[in-house]
Amino acid sequence: MNIAITGGTGFIGSALTGYLTGLGHHVYILTRNSTSKQNKDLITFVEWLHPDSRPEDHLPVLNAIVNLAGTSINKRWTAENKKAILQSRLEATGEILRVIRALDHKPDVLLNASAVGWYGTSTTAEFTENSTPVSRDFLQYVCQQWEKEAGRAEEEGVRTVFARFGLILDDSEGALPLMMLPYKLFAGGPVGTGRQWYSWVHLQDVIQMLHLVLTHKNVEGPLNITAPNPERMKDFGKTLGNKLNRPHWAPVPSFFIRNLLGEMSLLILEGQKVIPQKALAQGYTFTYPTLDKALHHITS
């Protein structure tokens, strides 16, 4: 397959690129700085998001476009940063739509990133792809607007999938290395109430579930990219401490996190219990279905 990826050098994008090229697929990474990148076997860099760039002139017939572009949400949510978080996603998605319209042959699928934050936060509700949001906050609004923009690809006859990512676990990037740090310093413990849900997923399952989207033409709309066994924070922390041979004892009060991070603290203090119903219905077998197994692999 020929697959174009935005954000192809980021956390998820680089792992997905390695997986796809390992299977013999050709990946075209859309980047703002193509001149500084060196093409490799099965990897071609294509410039985009410049006033005079026309990526559609440098792309073959595509089987899929994967949109992972957007500035990081892991920074204090000032008014300026919130604007950048939203606008970067809408700008990139809008350009993808322009490229799709310009292509003589439309891709089979647009796989667009999103997040489980789309559902809002709750300590009692359980969410599947058929659920509706139960609360409104900044992250929920961003996900809603991002999916709405990407959904316009359906007007071009392109199958569209919204990958609602949970907490992605890996030892090199993402949130887990930061979560591990206090435990390594013998200062790990429950954060906030400890009752908030963490809908986690191992990076390997993330990549394999994204590949499932590319190869299963009946998958469309929202797709929860989470493991089937979410955990409350207190249990997540205990399991992490056990795997690191460290105690789980030093509580971090909610007010401390809120004062430190401001509105962004909801990423840590709030959560949602999300079930990957569609993936399970497709017969997807998780490599790491339980937190114990996932953390054992990561920390061994």
N, C-alpha and C positions, 0 to 999 in steps of 0.2 A: 504494500500500500504506500501511497504518497500522503504524508500527514504534515500539515502546517501547525506549528505550536507557537503561541505567544507566551512570554514568560518562560521560555524553554531553557534558560540557564539558571532559573531559580530552584528552590528547594524541591518542589514537586516536578517541575519541568525537566530538570536535569536527570532525575531518576527515571521519569517516563521516557525521555529520549534514549537513555541507555538501554532500557528494556525493549523499546520498539526496534532500535537498530540491531540489537542482539537477535531479534527475530527476523531480520533481513528487510525491515521496512525503511523507507527513505524519509527522513525528517527534515523539514524546512523550518528553521527557526526565524521568526520575524523579530527583528531587533532594531533599535535606534542607531546602533553603531556597527554596521556590517563590515566597514572597512578595517576595524580593529580585530575582527574575528577571522580565524583560519578555517576554511572548509575542510571537512574530513570525509572519509568514506561513509556514505549514507547520511551525512549531515551537511546541509547547505544553509548558509546565513543569508537572509533577505532583508534589506532595509525597509523600514516602514515608520510611520508617524512623523515624517518630515514633510514640509509643504510640497516638495517636488518629488517625493517618493511614490512609486506606483508598483507595489509588490505584485499586483496581478500580472504584470508584464514579465515577471521572473519566476512564476510558479507554473508547474506542470498541471495536468488534470489531477485534482486532489480527491482523495477518498474521504478525508476528514480535516476539520480545523478544530484545534483544542485551544481554548482561550483561558489562560491562567494569568493574564496581565492585570496589574493593579498595585499601587503602592501599599506597603505594609500597614496593617492595622495595629501593629505592636509598638505604638508610640502614644504619648499623651494626647487625648482627643481635644486639642484646642480647636477653636473655630476654623483656623487656617488648615490644620491637619485633617479635620473632618471633611472640609471641602475637597482637599487633595485625594482623600480616600475614595470619596464618591466619584469625583470628576475623572480620576485616572481610569476607573473601571468603565464609566460610560463612554469616555473618549475612545478607549481601545475597542470596546464592543461596537461602537458606532462605525469605526474604521473597518472592522471586520465585515459588518453589514455592507458597507460600500464596496469592499473587495468582492464579496459574494455576488453582488449585483453586477459587477464588472466582468466576472468570469463567464466565458461562453459555456463551460460545463460546471454546474454547481456541485459542491461537495455533497457526499451522501449524508453527512452528519456534522453538526456543530455541537461540540462538547464544551459547555461553558461552566466555569467555576462558580461556586456559590458557597454557602455555609449553613450549618444547622441553626445558626442564629436566626434564620428565616422564620423559625417557629416561635420566636420569643423565648422567655425563660419561665420555668416552673419546677417546683420540687415534687409535684404530684402527678402531672399529666405524662402520658406516653405518646410519642409522635411517630407516625409513619408518613410515607409520601402522600397519603390521603388526608392528613391532618391540616387544619387551618391555624394561623397564628393565634396565640393566646395573650400576647402582650406586645407592646410597641416600644422600641428603643432605637438608638442610632444604628446599631448593627442590623437589626431587623429591617429598618428602612433601606439601608444600603443593599442588602440581599434582595429585597423586593424590587427595588428600582433596577438593579443589575439584571435580574432574571426577566423583568418586563422588557428591557431593551434587547436582550439576547433573543427573546421569544419572537421578535420580529423576523428572524430568519425563517420561521415557518411559512411566512408569506411568500418566500422564494422557493417553497417546496423542499426545504432542507429539514431533515429530522433534527430536532433540537433536544438536548439533554442538559439539565442543570445539576451539576455534581455538588451536592450539599455536604461539604467536608466537615467532619468532626475534628477532635483533637488528634493530630497526627503524631504518632510516636516513632522516633528515630534517635539514635545516639549522637548524631552529628549536628543536626539542625532542628528547628522547631522549638516547641515549648519544653520538651522533656529535659534537655540538659540543664535548663534553669530550674526546673522542678527538682532535679536530682541534687543540685548544689547544697541546699541546706541540710539534706540528709547526710551528704558526705562530710559536712562540718558538724555532725551530731546535733543538729538543731532543727530537724524535720518534725512536722506535726500537722494537725488539722488546721486548715485555713478557713476563716470565717466560721460558719455554723457547722461545716463538714457534711451537711446534708445535700449540698448542690450536686447535681449529676454531671459527670464527665463522660460524654459520648466519644470515646477514644477509638482509634484504629491504627494498626501497624502500617508503616509506609509500604511494605511489600503488598499488603492487601489493597491499599489505595491504588497502586499501579496496576495490579491485576484486575481490579474492578473497572478502572478506566479502559483497560484493554477489552473487557467484556462489552462495554458500551460500543466500542468501535467494531466489534465482530457480531453483535446481536442486534439485528435491525428492528426488532420489536421493542427495544428499550427506548423510551422517549419520556419527555417531561422530567420532573424531579427524580433524583436518585440519591438516597442517603448513603454517603460514603462513611460508614461507621461499622464497628464490630457489633455482633449480635448481643453482646453482654456489657452494656454500660455499667459504670460503677459510681457510687456516691464518693465524694471527695475523701471522706474519712477512711473508706475501705481502699480507695486508690492509693492513698498515702501509706496505709499499713502494708499493702502489698509491695509498694516501692521500697519502703524501709526494709522489709524482709529480704528482698532481692539484693539490697546493698549491704545487708548485715548491719543496719543502723536502726536506732530507736525511732519510734513515732510518738513523740511526747510533747514537743514545744508548740503550743497553739499560737496562731497568728490572728489577732482580733480583726474583725471586719473593718472597724474604724481606721486601723492602721493602713490597710490596703487601700481604702477609699482616699485617705489623706495623701498617700504616696502616688496613686495612679489616677485619681479623679474618676471621671466617667468611665474610663477604660477598665476600671476595676470589675465591671460586670463580667468580663471575660474569665475572671478567677472566682468571683464570689457568687455568680449566678450560673445556671446551666439548664440543660434540657435532656430528658431521657429519650433518645432517638433510636429507632429500630430499623435496620436495612431491609424492609419488607420486600422491595422489588428484587434486590439481589438474591435473597433467599428463594423467592418464587422462581427465579431463573435457574435455580440449582447451583448457585455459586457456593463453593466450599471454601470457607475461610482457612487460611494457613495459620492464623493466630486468632482463634475465636474467643479466647479468654485472656484477661489481663495478665494472669500468672504466666501463661505461656509466652505472651508477647514480651513482657519484661524479662523473663528468663533468657530469651534469645538476645535481647538488647544488652543486658548487663553481663552476660557470660563472656 
